[in-house]
Amino acid sequence: MSALRKSETCEGKLRRMCKNIAEEITAGKEIKTKEGDDVTVSQWMEGTYDIRYYINRDKSYLGAEIMVAGGGPTVWVNTYTRQVEGYWGGDKVFEPFADELGLDDYCEEMYNCS
């Protein structure tokens, strides 16, 4: 007799999604394109929806929130707190990451160019 698989909850799907994004950012330079080349931070950013900046009173850069999913679950990559933040209905998920991709440096450069 085979065991029945319990269907994944919305929170479980959100947690898996956030964990995958956090692991991808932490893997950084190990992410490859279909052609086998390293994915650059600008290529990774092409699939994002929005950026919100954290700034000091003197308008100096502190960090950014990068929206990577919206509509169903909403997922932000927060370079200030170093967490992937997922929201879906009443569920909230936070997954830490190490910024091995260079997202914070990229966002700071984008902020300073504007």
N, CA, C and O atoms as a Tinker XYZ file with bonds, in Angstrom:
   456  protein
     1  N      0.843000   -1.171000    0.000000    73     2
     2  CA     0.000000    0.000000    0.000000    64     1     3
     3  C      0.892000    1.239000    0.000000    63     2     4     5
     4  O      1.770000    1.366000    0.853000    81     3
     5  N      0.680000    2.139000   -0.933000    73     3     6
     6  CA     1.526000    3.332000   -1.013000    64     5     7
     7  C      0.998000    4.426000   -0.092000    63     6     8     9
     8  O     -0.208000    4.570000    0.107000    81     7
     9  N      1.920000    5.180000    0.455000    73     7    10
    10  CA     1.539000    6.279000    1.343000    64     9    11
    11  C      1.000000    7.440000    0.511000    63    10    12    13
    12  O      1.518000    7.742000   -0.564000    81    11
    13  N     -0.031000    8.076000    1.015000    73    11    14
    14  CA    -0.587000    9.234000    0.326000    64    13    15
    15  C      0.281000   10.453000    0.602000    63    14    16    17
    16  O      0.690000   10.698000    1.737000    81    15
    17  N      0.556000   11.213000   -0.455000    73    15    18
    18  CA     1.333000   12.435000   -0.279000    64    17    19
    19  C      0.391000   13.562000    0.108000    63    18    20    21
    20  O     -0.631000   13.795000   -0.537000    81    19
    21  N      0.744000   14.227000    1.133000    73    19    22
    22  CA    -0.036000   15.378000    1.570000    64    21    23
    23  C      0.273000   16.532000    0.616000    63    22    24    25
    24  O      1.438000   16.801000    0.322000    81    23
    25  N     -0.765000   17.213000    0.136000    73    23    26
    26  CA    -0.522000   18.315000   -0.788000    64    25    27
    27  C      0.162000   19.450000   -0.046000    63    26    28    29
    28  O     -0.070000   19.672000    1.143000    81    27
    29  N      0.997000   20.153000   -0.765000    73    27    30
    30  CA     1.769000   21.246000   -0.191000    64    29    31
    31  C      0.861000   22.434000    0.104000    63    30    32    33
    32  O      0.010000   22.785000   -0.713000    81    31
    33  N      1.036000   23.042000    1.250000    73    31    34
    34  CA     0.242000   24.204000    1.632000    64    33    35
    35  C      0.772000   25.453000    0.929000    63    34    36    37
    36  O      1.868000   25.441000    0.370000    81    35
    37  N     -0.008000   26.522000    0.962000    73    35    38
    38  CA     0.449000   27.800000    0.397000    64    37    39
    39  C      1.715000   28.264000    1.104000    63    38    40    41
    40  O      2.646000   28.750000    0.460000    81    39
    41  N      1.754000   28.116000    2.425000    73    39    42
    42  CA     2.944000   28.516000    3.171000    64    41    43
    43  C      4.151000   27.673000    2.764000    63    42    44    45
    44  O      5.264000   28.186000    2.646000    81    43
    45  N      3.924000   26.381000    2.550000    73    43    46
    46  CA     5.006000   25.502000    2.115000    64    45    47
    47  C      5.543000   25.887000    0.746000    63    46    48    49
    48  O      6.756000   25.885000    0.531000    81    47
    49  N      4.648000   26.217000   -0.183000    73    47    50
    50  CA     5.069000   26.658000   -1.517000    64    49    51
    51  C      5.851000   27.964000   -1.425000    63    50    52    53
    52  O      6.876000   28.132000   -2.085000    81    51
    53  N      5.356000   28.887000   -0.600000    73    51    54
    54  CA     6.030000   30.171000   -0.423000    64    53    55
    55  C      7.407000   29.966000    0.187000    63    54    56    57
    56  O      8.379000   30.579000   -0.255000    81    55
    57  N      7.499000   29.114000    1.194000    73    55    58
    58  CA     8.792000   28.841000    1.839000    64    57    59
    59  C      9.779000   28.235000    0.844000    63    58    60    61
    60  O     10.949000   28.617000    0.812000    81    59
    61  N      9.303000   27.291000    0.033000    73    59    62
    62  CA    10.169000   26.659000   -0.975000    64    61    63
    63  C     10.655000   27.690000   -1.989000    63    62    64    65
    64  O     11.829000   27.702000   -2.359000    81    63
    65  N      9.741000   28.557000   -2.435000    73    63    66
    66  CA    10.082000   29.592000   -3.403000    64    65    67
    67  C     11.150000   30.542000   -2.837000    63    66    68    69
    68  O     12.135000   30.843000   -3.510000    81    67
    69  N     10.949000   31.005000   -1.609000    73    67    70
    70  CA    11.894000   31.928000   -0.974000    64    69    71
    71  C     13.239000   31.257000   -0.735000    63    70    72    73
    72  O     14.288000   31.870000   -0.928000    81    71
    73  N     13.205000   30.004000   -0.316000    73    71    74
    74  CA    14.452000   29.267000   -0.073000    64    73    75
    75  C     15.240000   29.092000   -1.368000    63    74    76    77
    76  O     16.463000   29.235000   -1.368000    81    75
    77  N     14.553000   28.783000   -2.475000    73    75    78
    78  CA    15.237000   28.630000   -3.761000    64    77    79
    79  C     15.898000   29.934000   -4.201000    63    78    80    81
    80  O     17.025000   29.925000   -4.697000    81    79
    81  N     15.199000   31.055000   -4.021000    73    79    82
    82  CA    15.759000   32.347000   -4.388000    64    81    83
    83  C     16.972000   32.666000   -3.513000    63    82    84    85
    84  O     18.002000   33.111000   -4.020000    81    83
    85  N     16.855000   32.440000   -2.208000    73    83    86
    86  CA    17.967000   32.687000   -1.288000    64    85    87
    87  C     19.174000   31.821000   -1.645000    63    86    88    89
    88  O     20.307000   32.301000   -1.620000    81    87
    89  N     18.945000   30.566000   -1.973000    73    87    90
    90  CA    20.044000   29.666000   -2.344000    64    89    91
    91  C     20.698000   30.104000   -3.647000    63    90    92    93
    92  O     21.916000   30.001000   -3.796000    81    91
    93  N     19.899000   30.591000   -4.592000    73    91    94
    94  CA    20.434000   31.067000   -5.868000    64    93    95
    95  C     21.353000   32.275000   -5.655000    63    94    96    97
    96  O     22.433000   32.344000   -6.242000    81    95
    97  N     20.928000   33.221000   -4.819000    73    95    98
    98  CA    21.743000   34.401000   -4.544000    64    97    99
    99  C     23.009000   34.005000   -3.801000    63    98   100   101
   100  O     24.083000   34.539000   -4.075000    81    99
   101  N     22.891000   33.079000   -2.869000    73    99   102
   102  CA    24.042000   32.617000   -2.100000    64   101   103
   103  C     25.023000   31.861000   -2.997000    63   102   104   105
   104  O     26.234000   31.948000   -2.797000    81   103
   105  N     24.513000   31.123000   -3.978000    73   103   106
   106  CA    25.382000   30.402000   -4.919000    64   105   107
   107  C     26.161000   31.375000   -5.788000    63   106   108   109
   108  O     27.279000   31.081000   -6.211000    81   107
   109  N     25.568000   32.538000   -6.053000    73   107   110
   110  CA    26.249000   33.613000   -6.763000    64   109   111
   111  C     26.846000   33.220000   -8.085000    63   110   112   113
   112  O     26.135000   32.903000   -9.038000    81   111
   113  N     28.137000   33.245000   -8.135000    73   111   114
   114  CA    28.864000   33.025000   -9.387000    64   113   115
   115  C     28.738000   31.598000   -9.917000    63   114   116   117
   116  O     29.168000   31.310000  -11.034000    81   115
   117  N     28.154000   30.709000   -9.124000    73   115   118
   118  CA    27.988000   29.327000   -9.571000    64   117   119
   119  C     26.744000   29.147000  -10.434000    63   118   120   121
   120  O     26.545000   28.077000  -11.010000    81   119
   121  N     25.902000   30.178000  -10.534000    73   119   122
   122  CA    24.698000   30.093000  -11.357000    64   121   123
   123  C     25.139000   30.159000  -12.822000    63   122   124   125
   124  O     25.954000   31.003000  -13.193000    81   123
   125  N     24.605000   29.278000  -13.636000    73   123   126
   126  CA    24.994000   29.211000  -15.044000    64   125   127
   127  C     23.804000   29.474000  -15.958000    63   126   128   129
   128  O     22.659000   29.180000  -15.613000    81   127
   129  N     24.098000   30.038000  -17.136000    73   127   130
   130  CA    23.080000   30.188000  -18.169000    64   129   131
   131  C     22.921000   28.846000  -18.872000    63   130   132   133
   132  O     23.655000   27.899000  -18.589000    81   131
   133  N     21.963000   28.765000  -19.787000    73   131   134
   134  CA    21.771000   27.533000  -20.564000    64   133   135
   135  C     23.020000   27.188000  -21.364000    63   134   136   137
   136  O     23.287000   26.021000  -21.650000    81   135
   137  N     23.780000   28.220000  -21.722000    73   135   138
   138  CA    25.004000   28.006000  -22.500000    64   137   139
   139  C     26.190000   27.620000  -21.618000    63   138   140   141
   140  O     27.263000   27.301000  -22.130000    81   139
   141  N     26.003000   27.647000  -20.286000    73   139   142
   142  CA    27.076000   27.273000  -19.374000    64   141   143
   143  C     27.909000   28.438000  -18.879000    63   142   144   145
   144  O     28.875000   28.227000  -18.146000    81   143
   145  N     27.562000   29.671000  -19.260000    73   143   146
   146  CA    28.286000   30.848000  -18.795000    64   145   147
   147  C     27.791000   31.260000  -17.416000    63   146   148   149
   148  O     26.669000   30.939000  -17.025000    81   147
   149  N     28.646000   31.978000  -16.679000    73   147   150
   150  CA    28.231000   32.516000  -15.384000    64   149   151
   151  C     27.146000   33.562000  -15.590000    63   150   152   153
   152  O     27.225000   34.366000  -16.519000    81   151
   153  N     26.142000   33.557000  -14.737000    73   151   154
   154  CA    25.090000   34.573000  -14.775000    64   153   155
   155  C     25.624000   35.820000  -14.081000    63   154   156   157
   156  O     26.124000   35.748000  -12.959000    81   155
   157  N     25.515000   36.954000  -14.749000    73   155   158
   158  CA    25.941000   38.203000  -14.138000    64   157   159
   159  C     24.798000   38.778000  -13.318000    63   158   160   161
   160  O     23.641000   38.392000  -13.491000    81   159
   161  N     25.128000   39.699000  -12.427000    73   159   162
   162  CA    24.099000   40.322000  -11.603000    64   161   163
   163  C     23.109000   41.089000  -12.468000    63   162   164   165
   164  O     21.917000   41.108000  -12.160000    81   163
   165  N     23.569000   41.719000  -13.539000    73   163   166
   166  CA    22.644000   42.454000  -14.415000    64   165   167
   167  C     21.699000   41.498000  -15.139000    63   166   168   169
   168  O     20.542000   41.849000  -15.370000    81   167
   169  N     22.156000   40.307000  -15.501000    73   167   170
   170  CA    21.274000   39.312000  -16.101000    64   169   171
   171  C     20.234000   38.838000  -15.088000    63   170   172   173
   172  O     19.069000   38.651000  -15.439000    81   171
   173  N     20.641000   38.644000  -13.846000    73   171   174
   174  CA    19.714000   38.216000  -12.796000    64   173   175
   175  C     18.655000   39.290000  -12.573000    63   174   176   177
   176  O     17.482000   38.972000  -12.373000    81   175
   177  N     19.052000   40.536000  -12.606000    73   175   178
   178  CA    18.140000   41.653000  -12.365000    64   177   179
   179  C     17.127000   41.842000  -13.500000    63   178   180   181
   180  O     16.090000   42.471000  -13.286000    81   179
   181  N     17.394000   41.321000  -14.686000    73   179   182
   182  CA    16.478000   41.467000  -15.822000    64   181   183
   183  C     15.095000   40.879000  -15.528000    63   182   184   185
   184  O     14.102000   41.353000  -16.079000    81   183
   185  N     15.014000   39.885000  -14.696000    73   183   186
   186  CA    13.738000   39.241000  -14.398000    64   185   187
   187  C     12.990000   39.846000  -13.217000    63   186   188   189
   188  O     11.992000   39.285000  -12.766000    81   187
   189  N     13.458000   40.983000  -12.712000    73   187   190
   190  CA    12.817000   41.591000  -11.545000    64   189   191
   191  C     11.763000   42.607000  -11.965000    63   190   192   193
   192  O     11.743000   43.070000  -13.105000    81   191
   193  N     10.879000   42.947000  -11.008000    73   191   194
   194  CA     9.752000   43.835000  -11.297000    64   193   195
   195  C      9.942000   45.264000  -10.812000    63   194   196   197
   196  O      9.498000   46.202000  -11.473000    81   195
   197  N     10.593000   45.444000   -9.668000    73   195   198
   198  CA    10.686000   46.771000   -9.076000    64   197   199
   199  C     11.844000   46.811000   -8.090000    63   198   200   201
   200  O     12.301000   45.775000   -7.608000    81   199
   201  N     12.317000   48.029000   -7.796000    73   199   202
   202  CA    13.349000   48.240000   -6.780000    64   201   203
   203  C     12.907000   49.398000   -5.897000    63   202   204   205
   204  O     12.491000   50.447000   -6.388000    81   203
   205  N     13.005000   49.193000   -4.587000    73   203   206
   206  CA    12.791000   50.272000   -3.619000    64   205   207
   207  C     14.088000   50.420000   -2.835000    63   206   208   209
   208  O     14.707000   49.434000   -2.437000    81   207
   209  N     14.488000   51.676000   -2.619000    73   207   210
   210  CA    15.759000   51.937000   -1.950000    64   209   211
   211  C     15.569000   52.356000   -0.506000    63   210   212   213
   212  O     14.630000   53.083000   -0.180000    81   211
   213  N     16.467000   51.895000    0.364000    73   211   214
   214  CA    16.582000   52.386000    1.732000    64   213   215
   215  C     17.695000   53.431000    1.711000    63   214   216   217
   216  O     18.804000   53.159000    1.252000    81   215
   217  N     17.388000   54.628000    2.212000    73   215   218
   218  CA    18.406000   55.675000    2.241000    64   217   219
   219  C     18.426000   56.358000    3.602000    63   218   220   221
   220  O     17.437000   56.350000    4.336000    81   219
   221  N     19.573000   56.950000    3.923000    73   219   222
   222  CA    19.729000   57.744000    5.140000    64   221   223
   223  C     19.112000   59.111000    4.956000    63   222   224   225
   224  O     18.687000   59.479000    3.861000    81   223
   225  N     19.071000   59.846000    6.027000    73   223   226
   226  CA    18.576000   61.218000    5.999000    64   225   227
   227  C     19.362000   62.079000    5.011000    63   226   228   229
   228  O     18.811000   62.981000    4.380000    81   227
   229  N     20.665000   61.784000    4.888000    73   227   230
   230  CA    21.511000   62.544000    3.954000    64   229   231
   231  C     21.442000   61.989000    2.527000    63   230   232   233
   232  O     22.229000   62.374000    1.663000    81   231
   233  N     20.497000   61.085000    2.296000    73   231   234
   234  CA    20.239000   60.457000    0.998000    64   233   235
   235  C     21.336000   59.491000    0.551000    63   234   236   237
   236  O     21.442000   59.169000   -0.632000    81   235
   237  N     22.149000   59.031000    1.502000    73   235   238
   238  CA    23.145000   58.018000    1.159000    64   237   239
   239  C     22.477000   56.640000    1.190000    63   238   240   241
   240  O     21.562000   56.395000    1.975000    81   239
   241  N     22.944000   55.770000    0.339000    73   239   242
   242  CA    22.377000   54.429000    0.132000    64   241   243
   243  C     22.606000   53.527000    1.339000    63   242   244   245
   244  O     23.706000   53.496000    1.891000    81   243
   245  N     21.575000   52.794000    1.750000    73   243   246
   246  CA    21.683000   51.793000    2.809000    64   245   247
   247  C     21.422000   50.380000    2.299000    63   246   248   249
   248  O     22.058000   49.429000    2.753000    81   247
   249  N     20.500000   50.240000    1.365000    73   247   250
   250  CA    20.127000   48.926000    0.858000    64   249   251
   251  C     18.951000   49.074000   -0.084000    63   250   252   253
   252  O     18.510000   50.183000   -0.383000    81   251
   253  N     18.444000   47.929000   -0.553000    73   251   254
   254  CA    17.336000   47.953000   -1.505000    64   253   255
   255  C     16.442000   46.743000   -1.301000    63   254   256   257
   256  O     16.862000   45.716000   -0.767000    81   255
   257  N     15.204000   46.889000   -1.737000    73   255   258
   258  CA    14.268000   45.772000   -1.836000    64   257   259
   259  C     14.007000   45.561000   -3.320000    63   258   260   261
   260  O     13.636000   46.492000   -4.036000    81   259
   261  N     14.204000   44.336000   -3.769000    73   259   262
   262  CA    14.028000   44.000000   -5.182000    64   261   263
   263  C     12.837000   43.053000   -5.289000    63   262   264   265
   264  O     12.853000   41.962000   -4.720000    81   263
   265  N     11.807000   43.470000   -6.015000    73   263   266
   266  CA    10.617000   42.627000   -6.175000    64   265   267
   267  C     10.889000   41.591000   -7.263000    63   266   268   269
   268  O     11.158000   41.934000   -8.414000    81   267
   269  N     10.814000   40.314000   -6.877000    73   267   270
   270  CA    11.089000   39.236000   -7.819000    64   269   271
   271  C      9.857000   38.411000   -8.162000    63   270   272   273
   272  O      9.894000   37.595000   -9.083000    81   271
   273  N      8.757000   38.619000   -7.423000    73   271   274
   274  CA     7.494000   37.935000   -7.721000    64   273   275
   275  C      6.350000   38.797000   -7.211000    63   274   276   277
   276  O      6.475000   39.475000   -6.190000    81   275
   277  N      5.248000   38.765000   -7.922000    73   275   278
   278  CA     4.079000   39.525000   -7.510000    64   277   279
   279  C      2.833000   38.928000   -8.135000    63   278   280   281
   280  O      2.913000   38.136000   -9.075000    81   279
   281  N      1.699000   39.307000   -7.615000    73   279   282
   282  CA     0.444000   38.823000   -8.168000    64   281   283
   283  C     -0.154000   37.688000   -7.370000    63   282   284   285
   284  O     -1.273000   37.816000   -6.872000    81   283
   285  N      0.543000   36.598000   -7.236000    73   283   286
   286  CA     0.129000   35.496000   -6.360000    64   285   287
   287  C      0.894000   35.714000   -5.086000    63   286   288   289
   288  O      0.503000   36.537000   -4.258000    81   287
   289  N      1.980000   34.991000   -4.914000    73   287   290
   290  CA     2.849000   35.390000   -3.816000    64   289   291
   291  C      3.622000   36.640000   -4.228000    63   290   292   293
   292  O      3.925000   36.835000   -5.405000    81   291
   293  N      3.935000   37.477000   -3.250000    73   291   294
   294  CA     4.798000   38.627000   -3.480000    64   293   295
   295  C      6.104000   38.341000   -2.766000    63   294   296   297
   296  O      6.117000   38.023000   -1.577000    81   295
   297  N      7.214000   38.457000   -3.506000    73   295   298
   298  CA     8.518000   38.136000   -2.939000    64   297   299
   299  C      9.477000   39.288000   -3.208000    63   298   300   301
   300  O      9.625000   39.747000   -4.340000    81   299
   301  N     10.124000   39.742000   -2.134000    73   299   302
   302  CA    11.132000   40.796000   -2.201000    64   301   303
   303  C     12.471000   40.243000   -1.733000    63   302   304   305
   304  O     12.530000   39.487000   -0.763000    81   303
   305  N     13.546000   40.619000   -2.419000    73   303   306
   306  CA    14.891000   40.339000   -1.957000    64   305   307
   307  C     15.364000   41.620000   -1.281000    63   306   308   309
   308  O     15.486000   42.657000   -1.934000    81   307
   309  N     15.630000   41.558000    0.012000    73   307   310
   310  CA    16.000000   42.730000    0.783000    64   309   311
   311  C     17.507000   42.703000    1.036000    63   310   312   313
   312  O     17.993000   41.889000    1.820000    81   311
   313  N     18.245000   43.599000    0.369000    73   311   314
   314  CA    19.701000   43.614000    0.526000    64   313   315
   315  C     20.122000   44.274000    1.833000    63   314   316   317
   316  O     21.255000   44.094000    2.280000    81   315
   317  N     19.228000   45.033000    2.447000    73   315   318
   318  CA    19.533000   45.688000    3.723000    64   317   319
   319  C     19.510000   44.679000    4.870000    63   318   320   321
   320  O     20.407000   44.666000    5.713000    81   319
   321  N     18.470000   43.831000    4.896000    73   319   322
   322  CA    18.352000   42.818000    5.954000    64   321   323
   323  C     18.972000   41.483000    5.552000    63   322   324   325
   324  O     19.116000   40.589000    6.386000    81   323
   325  N     19.338000   41.344000    4.280000    73   323   326
   326  CA    19.886000   40.097000    3.727000    64   325   327
   327  C     18.900000   38.939000    3.896000    63   326   328   329
   328  O     19.259000   37.839000    4.316000    81   327
   329  N     17.631000   39.236000    3.547000    73   327   330
   330  CA    16.599000   38.209000    3.613000    64   329   331
   331  C     15.721000   38.259000    2.376000    63   330   332   333
   332  O     15.459000   39.327000    1.823000    81   331
   333  N     15.268000   37.080000    1.950000    73   331   334
   334  CA    14.211000   36.993000    0.953000    64   333   335
   335  C     12.917000   36.990000    1.746000    63   334   336   337
   336  O     12.725000   36.151000    2.626000    81   335
   337  N     12.019000   37.935000    1.434000    73   335   338
   338  CA    10.778000   38.105000    2.181000    64   337   339
   339  C      9.600000   37.729000    1.291000    63   338   340   341
   340  O      9.387000   38.344000    0.246000    81   339
   341  N      8.842000   36.728000    1.701000    73   339   342
   342  CA     7.705000   36.268000    0.921000    64   341   343
   343  C      6.396000   36.492000    1.650000    63   342   344   345
   344  O      6.295000   36.280000    2.858000    81   343
   345  N      5.387000   36.927000    0.893000    73   343   346
   346  CA     4.057000   37.195000    1.446000    64   345   347
   347  C      3.015000   36.574000    0.522000    63   346   348   349
   348  O      3.063000   36.752000   -0.695000    81   347
   349  N      2.070000   35.840000    1.116000    73   347   350
   350  CA     0.993000   35.229000    0.327000    64   349   351
   351  C     -0.209000   35.071000    1.245000    63   350   352   353
   352  O     -0.197000   34.240000    2.153000    81   351
   353  N     -1.236000   35.859000    1.013000    73   351   354
   354  CA    -2.376000   35.868000    1.918000    64   353   355
   355  C     -1.900000   36.303000    3.292000    63   354   356   357
   356  O     -1.298000   37.368000    3.433000    81   355
   357  N     -2.162000   35.490000    4.306000    73   355   358
   358  CA    -1.707000   35.793000    5.658000    64   357   359
   359  C     -0.361000   35.184000    6.005000    63   358   360   361
   360  O      0.119000   35.344000    7.127000    81   359
   361  N      0.255000   34.486000    5.056000    73   359   362
   362  CA     1.537000   33.827000    5.313000    64   361   363
   363  C      2.700000   34.771000    5.040000    63   362   364   365
   364  O      2.678000   35.550000    4.088000    81   363
   365  N      3.717000   34.686000    5.895000    73   363   366
   366  CA     4.954000   35.445000    5.741000    64   365   367
   367  C      6.118000   34.494000    5.918000    63   366   368   369
   368  O      6.121000   33.668000    6.830000    81   367
   369  N      7.111000   34.611000    5.041000    73   367   370
   370  CA     8.289000   33.755000    5.112000    64   369   371
   371  C      9.525000   34.630000    4.938000    63   370   372   373
   372  O      9.550000   35.523000    4.091000    81   371
   373  N     10.553000   34.366000    5.750000    73   371   374
   374  CA    11.814000   35.087000    5.653000    64   373   375
   375  C     12.936000   34.069000    5.568000    63   374   376   377
   376  O     13.076000   33.216000    6.444000    81   375
   377  N     13.738000   34.157000    4.509000    73   375   378
   378  CA    14.873000   33.243000    4.313000    64   377   379
   379  C     16.147000   34.071000    4.176000    63   378   380   381
   380  O     16.215000   34.938000    3.305000    81   379
   381  N     17.159000   33.827000    5.012000    73   379   382
   382  CA    18.408000   34.585000    4.912000    64   381   383
   383  C     19.224000   34.157000    3.693000    63   382   384   385
   384  O     19.084000   33.040000    3.194000    81   383
   385  N     20.075000   35.066000    3.226000    73   383   386
   386  CA    20.988000   34.750000    2.129000    64   385   387
   387  C     22.307000   35.475000    2.319000    63   386   388   389
   388  O     22.388000   36.470000    3.040000    81   387
   389  N     23.337000   34.963000    1.663000    73   387   390
   390  CA    24.630000   35.639000    1.564000    64   389   391
   391  C     24.692000   36.211000    0.152000    63   390   392   393
   392  O     24.464000   35.489000   -0.818000    81   391
   393  N     24.992000   37.475000    0.031000    73   391   394
   394  CA    24.950000   38.149000   -1.266000    64   393   395
   395  C     26.198000   37.870000   -2.096000    63   394   396   397
   396  O     27.020000   38.760000   -2.313000    81   395
   397  N     26.333000   36.643000   -2.552000    73   395   398
   398  CA    27.472000   36.244000   -3.376000    64   397   399
   399  C     27.301000   36.654000   -4.835000    63   398   400   401
   400  O     28.234000   36.536000   -5.630000    81   399
   401  N     26.111000   37.134000   -5.186000    73   399   402
   402  CA    25.843000   37.585000   -6.547000    64   401   403
   403  C     26.236000   39.048000   -6.734000    63   402   404   405
   404  O     26.497000   39.479000   -7.858000    81   403
   405  N     26.279000   39.814000   -5.646000    73   403   406
   406  CA    26.626000   41.226000   -5.719000    64   405   407
   407  C     25.424000   42.128000   -5.944000    63   406   408   409
   408  O     25.554000   43.202000   -6.533000    81   407
   409  N     24.253000   41.701000   -5.478000    73   407   410
   410  CA    23.039000   42.494000   -5.671000    64   409   411
   411  C     23.114000   43.850000   -4.979000    63   410   412   413
   412  O     22.715000   44.861000   -5.557000    81   411
   413  N     23.623000   43.881000   -3.745000    73   411   414
   414  CA    23.683000   45.140000   -3.017000    64   413   415
   415  C     24.601000   46.139000   -3.714000    63   414   416   417
   416  O     24.250000   47.312000   -3.847000    81   415
   417  N     25.759000   45.692000   -4.156000    73   415   418
   418  CA    26.679000   46.580000   -4.887000    64   417   419
   419  C     26.029000   47.092000   -6.172000    63   418   420   421
   420  O     26.163000   48.267000   -6.513000    81   419
   421  N     25.337000   46.220000   -6.873000    73   419   422
   422  CA    24.654000   46.601000   -8.110000    64   421   423
   423  C     23.588000   47.654000   -7.834000    63   422   424   425
   424  O     23.505000   48.656000   -8.545000    81   423
   425  N     22.779000   47.436000   -6.814000    73   423   426
   426  CA    21.707000   48.380000   -6.481000    64   425   427
   427  C     22.278000   49.719000   -6.020000    63   426   428   429
   428  O     21.735000   50.776000   -6.343000    81   427
   429  N     23.366000   49.670000   -5.270000    73   427   430
   430  CA    23.989000   50.922000   -4.839000    64   429   431
   431  C     24.502000   51.705000   -6.043000    63   430   432   433
   432  O     24.347000   52.925000   -6.103000    81   431
   433  N     25.102000   51.018000   -6.985000    73   431   434
   434  CA    25.568000   51.685000   -8.210000    64   433   435
   435  C     24.403000   52.275000   -8.989000    63   434   436   437
   436  O     24.496000   53.396000   -9.490000    81   435
   437  N     23.298000   51.525000   -9.096000    73   435   438
   438  CA    22.112000   52.033000   -9.788000    64   437   439
   439  C     21.566000   53.273000   -9.087000    63   438   440   441
   440  O     21.194000   54.245000   -9.744000    81   439
   441  N     21.518000   53.245000   -7.755000    73   439   442
   442  CA    21.013000   54.383000   -6.986000    64   441   443
   443  C     21.893000   55.612000   -7.196000    63   442   444   445
   444  O     21.385000   56.713000   -7.408000    81   443
   445  N     23.202000   55.426000   -7.138000    73   443   446
   446  CA    24.129000   56.552000   -7.273000    64   445   447
   447  C     24.186000   57.121000   -8.684000    63   446   448   449
   448  O     24.613000   58.259000   -8.874000    81   447
   449  N     23.761000   56.344000   -9.670000    73   447   450
   450  CA    23.738000   56.830000  -11.063000    64   449   451
   451  C     22.499000   57.662000  -11.361000    63   450   452   453
   452  O     22.460000   58.390000  -12.353000    81   451
   453  N     21.482000   57.557000  -10.502000    73   451   454
   454  CA    20.246000   58.281000  -10.795000    64   453   455
   455  C     20.269000   59.707000  -10.278000    63   454   456
   456  O     19.297000   60.442000  -10.451000    81   455
